[in-house]
Amino acid sequence: MKVLSAIRHIHADAVGKHSVRGQYRGYLNTAGIAEDSRTATCGAVRLYVDKWHWQGVRFTFRSGTKLAKKTPEIVIQFQRPSHFVFRFYLTAA
């Protein structure tokens, strides 16, 4: 609950900067779908957690009806930390 309550609020005027929605290719050719339909079939949102140890970490959530992968996936991309808690030394091999 602490992490969920620390998710940064997205102001209404910034929703377009942090999210996207769309339709999968071929959706408008589906039987029973109006050719001018604007119904979203997929979307993504980028969120940030306002806690020091998550500083600068972007969480991206994607969902849709016709995504290429049907499995949940977590991708972690490590970056150099803003500071080191412990001093360490690299030695040449």
Secondary structure as GFF3:
##gff-version 3
##sequence-region A 1 93
A	DSSP	alpha_helix	2	5	.	.	.	ID=ss1
A	DSSP	three_ten_helix	12	14	.	.	.	ID=ss2
A	DSSP	alpha_helix	15	18	.	.	.	ID=ss3
A	DSSP	beta_strand	19	22	.	.	.	ID=ss4
A	DSSP	three_ten_helix	27	29	.	.	.	ID=ss5
A	DSSP	beta_strand	42	48	.	.	.	ID=ss6
A	DSSP	three_ten_helix	52	54	.	.	.	ID=ss7
A	DSSP	beta_strand	58	64	.	.	.	ID=ss8
###
